[in-house]
Amino acid sequence: MTNLELVLNMLAETTTTEISKVKEPNDFEKNKKIANEGGKIAGDARQKIEEKINKKVISFYRFNGLDNKK
């Protein structure tokens, strides 16, 4: 995962948290709607960045820092 991917993920999570604090959802469906709103904001930001840099933000690089040793 690249730095930009991490930042966009943090944007989605932080935005969702802030919307949730304001709207104070009390059930799963309301939480799900708020999560989609936060994700959409980050998704829109990703698309604008991709338009400006003229390339995809999402990479195939995956961090696997966990040691699978037993």
C-alpha positions in Angstrom: 0.0 0.0 0.0 1.4 3.4 -0.9 1.4 6.5 1.2 -1.3 8.0 -0.8 -3.5 4.9 -0.4 -2.9 5.1 3.4 -3.9 8.7 3.5 -7.1 8.1 1.5 -7.9 5.2 3.9 -7.3 7.5 6.9 -9.5 10.2 5.2 -12.4 7.7 4.8 -12.1 6.5 8.4 -11.7 9.9 10.0 -14.5 11.4 7.9 -16.8 8.5 8.9 -15.9 9.0 12.5 -16.7 12.7 12.4 -20.0 12.2 10.6 -20.9 9.6 13.1 -20.2 12.0 16.0 -22.6 14.5 14.6 -25.4 12.2 13.4 -25.1 9.8 16.4 -26.5 6.7 14.7 -28.3 4.2 16.8 -28.5 1.1 14.6 -26.6 -0.9 12.0 -28.3 0.6 9.0 -27.6 4.2 10.0 -23.9 3.3 10.7 -23.7 1.6 7.3 -25.1 4.7 5.6 -22.5 6.9 7.4 -19.7 4.5 6.5 -20.7 4.8 2.8 -20.8 8.6 3.1 -17.2 8.6 4.5 -16.1 6.2 1.8 -17.7 8.3 -1.0 -15.8 11.4 0.2 -12.5 9.5 0.1 -13.4 8.0 -3.3 -14.2 11.4 -4.7 -10.9 12.7 -3.5 -9.1 9.7 -5.1 -10.8 10.4 -8.4 -9.8 14.0 -8.4 -6.2 13.1 -7.5 -6.1 10.6 -10.4 -7.4 13.2 -12.8 -4.6 15.6 -11.7 -1.7 13.2 -11.8 -3.1 11.3 -14.8 -2.5 7.8 -13.3 -4.2 5.4 -10.9 -3.7 5.9 -7.2 -4.5 2.3 -6.2 -1.4 0.0 -6.5 -1.0 -3.7 -6.5 1.6 -3.4 -3.8 0.5 -5.1 -0.6 2.2 -4.7 2.8 2.7 -8.0 4.5 4.9 -7.2 7.4 3.4 -9.9 9.6 5.7 -12.8 10.2 3.8 -16.1 9.5 6.3 -18.1 11.5 4.9 -20.4 14.2 
